[in-house]
Amino acid sequence: MLQKQKFKINEIYVPVKKMKELDPLKVTEIAEGILEGKNILPIRVRSGDKRYVLIKGLHTLEALKALGEEEIEGFLTRAQLH
């Protein structure tokens, strides 16, 4: 079972492919919701080379960055072996 934990935002790498999905309006909506006290969904990351790699939660991550936050809650997903 995955446990929610905190990650330093500056230690999370967003793959270029994922950045192409970024919608600035959605980021603004999420940031405004955070300021209004709405709950946010935790992100998902996996371990990478001395950092974490974002799997899910791009807009939430970017919204928290825009608000000047340094940490984000999320789940660490173990890499699956094929």
DOPA-386699 format. One record per atom (N, C-alpha, C, O): x, z, y; residue in one letter. Coordinates in steps of 0.05 Angstrom, whole numbers, padded with zeros to 5 digits, always signed. Each point is the difference from the previous one (the first is absolute). Example, Ala and Ser with C-alpha at 12.3 -4.5 7.8 and 13.67 -1.06 7.14 Angstrom:
BEGIN
+00264+00156-00114A
-00018+00000+00024A
+00018+00000+00024A
+00021+00013+00000A
-00028-00027+00021S
+00016+00001+00024S
-00015+00014+00022S
+00010+00004+00022S
end
This chain:
BEGIN
+00017+00000-00024M
-00017+00000+00024M
+00018+00000+00025M
+00020+00015+00002M
-00028-00031+00017L
+00016-00002+00025L
-00007+00023+00018L
-00023+00009+00002L
+00044+00001+00011Q
-00004+00022+00020Q
+00006-00011+00027Q
+00020-00014+00005Q
-00037+00022+00014K
+00004-00008+00028K
+00025+00015+00011K
+00003+00023-00005K
+00013-00038+00020Q
+00023+00013+00012Q
+00005-00013+00027Q
-00013-00021+00007Q
+00031+00032+00009K
+00006-00011+00026K
+00026-00016-00001K
+00019+00006-00014K
-00019-00028+00029F
+00023-00018+00002F
+00007-00003+00029F
-00017-00001+00017F
+00043-00002-00012K
+00009-00006+00028K
-00005-00030+00004K
+00008-00017-00016K
-00022+00012+00038I
-00008-00028+00006I
+00025-00018+00002I
-00001-00023-00009I
+00023+00033+00021N
+00024-00017+00003N
+00015-00005-00026N
+00019-00015-00001N
-00028+00027-00021E
+00012-00004-00026E
-00017-00020-00017E
+00006-00004-00024E
-00026-00007+00036I
-00018-00019-00015I
+00006-00028+00009I
-00002-00007+00023I
+00008-00010-00043Y
+00006-00028+00005Y
-00026-00016-00005Y
-00013+00004-00021Y
+00007-00022+00039V
-00024-00017-00004V
+00011-00028-00006V
+00013-00012+00017V
-00018+00001-00041P
+00009-00027-00006P
-00011-00021+00020P
-00023+00003+00009P
+00039-00023-00004V
-00007-00021+00019V
-00027-00013-00008V
-00017-00006+00017V
+00014+00002-00043K
-00025-00013-00010K
-00024+00017+00008K
-00021-00011+00007K
+00023+00037-00009K
-00022+00018+00007K
-00005+00000+00030K
-00023+00002+00009K
+00044-00004+00008M
-00003+00000+00029M
-00017-00024+00009M
-00012+00001+00022M
+00012-00022-00037K
-00016-00024+00007K
-00030+00006-00001K
-00016-00014+00012K
+00008+00036-00026E
-00028+00008-00002E
-00009+00018+00023E
-00023+00007+00002E
+00041-00001+00016L
-00005+00019+00022L
-00021-00011+00020L
+00003-00022+00010L
-00024+00038-00006D
-00021-00006+00019D
+00001+00021+00022D
-00009+00022-00004D
+00019-00029+00028P
+00002+00019+00022P
-00026+00014+00007P
+00000+00024+00008P
-00022-00038-00009L
-00026+00012+00006L
-00007+00023-00020L
-00011+00020+00008L
+00017-00025-00033K
-00005+00020-00021K
+00018+00025+00005K
-00009+00023-00003K
+00034-00028+00011V
+00018+00022+00006V
-00011+00017+00023V
+00000+00025-00001V
-00010-00038+00022T
-00012+00014+00023T
-00024+00016-00009T
-00004+00023+00009T
-00014-00035-00025E
-00024+00015-00010E
+00008+00025-00015E
-00012+00021+00004E
+00032-00024-00022I
+00008+00023-00016I
+00012+00022+00018I
-00005+00023-00003I
+00022-00032+00023A
+00013+00019+00018A
-00022+00015+00016A
+00002+00025+00004A
-00022-00039+00006E
-00021+00013+00015E
-00015+00019-00018E
-00008+00022+00009E
+00003-00029-00034G
-00013+00018-00019G
+00016+00025-00005G
-00012+00022-00002G
+00038-00025+00000I
+00017+00024-00004I
-00002+00018+00024I
-00002+00025-00004I
+00002-00036+00028L
-00002+00017+00024L
-00028+00014+00002L
-00002+00021+00012L
-00018-00033-00025E
-00027+00012+00000E
-00003+00020-00023E
-00021+00012-00003E
+00042-00009-00013G
-00001+00020-00021G
-00010-00010-00027G
-00005+00015-00018G
+00003-00042+00015K
-00009-00011-00025K
+00022+00002-00021K
+00024-00002+00007K
-00032+00006-00032N
+00019+00001-00022N
+00012-00028-00004N
-00014-00020+00003N
+00039+00020-00011I
+00013-00026-00006I
+00007+00000-00030I
+00005+00021-00012I
-00005-00045+00001L
+00007-00003-00028L
+00030+00003-00003L
+00015-00011+00016L
-00006+00025-00037P
+00029+00002-00004P
+00012-00028-00008P
-00014-00016-00012P
+00038+00012+00019I
+00014-00025-00007I
+00011+00002-00029I
+00000+00022-00012I
+00010-00044+00002R
+00014+00000-00026R
+00028-00013+00005R
+00002-00021+00012R
+00018+00034-00023V
+00027-00010+00001V
+00013+00001-00027V
-00009+00015-00018V
+00031-00029+00015R
+00017+00002-00024R
+00028+00005+00009R
+00007-00005+00023R
+00009+00016-00041S
+00028+00005+00007S
+00015-00027+00001S
-00004-00018-00016S
+00020+00016+00037G
+00017-00024+00003G
+00029+00009+00002G
+00006+00023-00007G
+00011-00040+00017D
+00028+00006+00003D
+00004+00019+00025D
+00001-00010+00023D
+00000+00036-00028K
+00004+00020+00021K
-00023+00001+00021K
+00004+00009+00022K
-00027-00019-00030R
-00023+00001+00018R
-00025-00004-00018R
+00001-00003-00024R
-00024+00004+00037Y
-00025-00005-00014Y
-00010-00028+00009Y
+00004-00008+00022Y
-00018-00005-00041V
-00011-00027+00006V
-00030+00003+00000V
-00012+00010-00019V
+00000-00020+00041L
-00029+00002+00002L
-00014-00019-00019L
+00007-00023-00003L
-00027+00034-00011I
-00016-00016-00018I
-00028-00004+00012I
-00010-00022+00000I
-00002+00043+00011K
-00027-00001+00011K
-00002+00019+00024K
+00011+00022-00001K
-00024-00032+00022G
-00005+00017+00023G
+00015-00009+00025G
+00006+00016+00017G
-00002-00042-00015L
+00015-00011+00023L
-00012+00007+00027L
+00014+00009+00018L
-00040-00012-00016H
-00013+00005+00026H
+00000+00030+00008H
+00003+00007+00023H
-00006+00010-00043T
+00002+00029+00005T
+00028+00007+00009T
+00003+00015+00019T
+00017-00025-00033L
+00028+00005+00008L
+00005-00009+00028L
+00012+00014+00016L
-00020-00038-00009E
+00005-00011+00027E
-00016+00016+00021E
+00010+00003+00022E
-00034+00006-00029A
-00015+00016+00020A
+00014+00026+00006A
+00002+00009+00023A
+00008+00004-00044L
+00015+00025+00004L
+00026-00004+00016L
+00007+00017+00016L
+00006-00039-00021K
+00024-00007+00015K
-00007-00003+00030K
+00014+00010+00017K
-00036-00024-00012A
-00009-00005+00028A
-00007+00026+00014A
+00003+00003+00024A
-00012+00017-00040L
-00007+00026+00012L
+00025+00019+00002L
-00002+00022+00010L
+00025-00032-00019G
+00024+00016+00003G
+00004+00021-00022G
+00017+00018+00003G
-00032-00021-00025E
+00003+00019-00022E
+00026-00005-00015E
+00010-00022+00000E
+00001+00043-00012E
+00025-00003-00015E
-00004+00002-00030E
+00018-00009-00015E
-00041+00019+00006E
-00006+00003-00028E
-00027-00012-00007E
-00018-00002+00018E
+00015-00005-00043I
-00026-00010-00010I
-00004+00010-00028I
+00019+00004-00015I
-00044+00001+00008E
-00006+00009-00027E
-00004-00024-00018E
-00011-00021+00008E
+00019+00024-00033G
-00003-00023-00019G
+00006+00009-00028G
+00006+00023-00006G
-00006-00043-00011F
+00006+00003-00028F
+00024-00016-00008F
+00003-00023+00009F
+00015+00035-00024L
+00023-00014-00011L
-00007-00011-00027L
-00006+00015-00019L
+00006-00042+00016T
-00007-00013-00024T
+00026-00006-00016T
+00019-00010+00011T
-00020+00017-00036R
+00024-00005-00017R
+00001-00030-00006R
-00021-00012-00005R
+00044+00001+00004A
+00003-00028-00007A
-00007-00004-00029A
+00007+00016-00017A
-00022-00037+00011Q
-00008-00005-00027Q
+00020-00018-00014Q
+00008-00020+00011Q
-00001+00026-00035L
+00018-00016-00015L
-00015-00021-00016L
-00021+00005-00011L
+00032-00029+00011H
-00013-00022-00015H
+00014-00005-00026H
-00008-00017-00015H
end
